[in-house]
Amino acid sequence: MALRVAVYSAYMGSDLSGLAWYNHRQAVKLSEALTGCGLSLLNKCFFNEFTVSCKKAGKLISAFKNEGITPPYYLEKTGELVFCATELLTDQDIALVKKIARNF
């Protein structure tokens, strides 16, 4: 694992801070999209991972899977979902997540 981190860091070089900003920006967009659908954001301060509360979390997970989306981590006992935004998350991905979450 350490070797992977070292290679990735060497590859990204000074762009690593830009990548961090991009990840955070995408996480903010995703959190705003989800809260706009009525889900409750549980942690106001975050970098690229955040938790939302959803009364129908299990059904939302199934809807994500049906659309071919890797679902967020599901805390089944509490109905909370942990989302993570990485450099692979696009604005189109966020729009699709919002479209699905709108129904829950």
N, C-alpha and C positions, 0 to 999 in steps of 0.2 A: 504494500500500500504506500509506504513512504517513497518508494521508487517512482510510483505513478505520480504522486504529488510533485516530486522533484522534476520529472520530465515535463509535466503539464505546466509547472511554474516557469521552467526554462523556455518552453515553447511560447507561452503568453508574454513573458518578459514584462515590460512596463505597461502592457495592455491589461494586466491583471486587475488594476484598480478600475479601469474602464468597464471590465467585465463585471466587477462587483457592483458598480453603479447600475449597470444594465439589469442585473439580477434583481436588485432592490426595486428599481423602477417598475419592472414587470410584476413583482410581488405586490407593489402598491396598486397597480392597475387591476390585478386579479382580485385583490381584497375589495377594491371599490366596486368591481363588477358583481361580486358575490353579495356584498352588503346591499347593493342596489336591488338585488333579488329578494331581500328580506332576511338573509342569514345574518346572524349576530357575530361580529368580530370580537373575540375574547381577549386578544392581546393587542393593545394600541401601538406598542413599540416592537418592531421586528426588523429583521434584515431581509431574508428571503423565505422564511417559513412563518406561518401564522395559523391560528386555530379559529375555526368558526363553529357555532352551534347550529344544529339543524334538527328539527323535530322528526323529519323523515329521512334521516341520514342513510339508513340502510337502503331505502328505495333510490335515493340519489346515487349511491355507490353503484347500484344495479344499472341505473340509467347511463352512468359514465361508461361502465363496462360494455353495455349494448352498443355504444357509439365508438367503441375501440379506444377509449381514453383510459390510461392507467389511473385508477382512482386515488384520491388522497388517503392518507393513513386514517383509519376509522377507529375511534375510541368507543367501542360498542356500548360500554356501560353508561357512558355519559352523553352519547349522541353527538360527540364532537368530531370534527374532521380537521386534520392537519395538512395544509397545502404547502407545497414548496415550489418556488419559481427558480428555474435555472436559465442558463443562456440558450437552452433549446426551446423555451416557451415563447411563442410568437403572439402577436396581437390577434391573429386569426384563431389561435388556440383559445385565447381568453374569450373571444366572441362566442366560440362554440360552447365553452364551459358556462358562460352566462346564459346562453340560449337554453341549455339543459337545466341549469339551476333555477331558472325563472319559474319552472313548474313545481318547485318544492318550497 
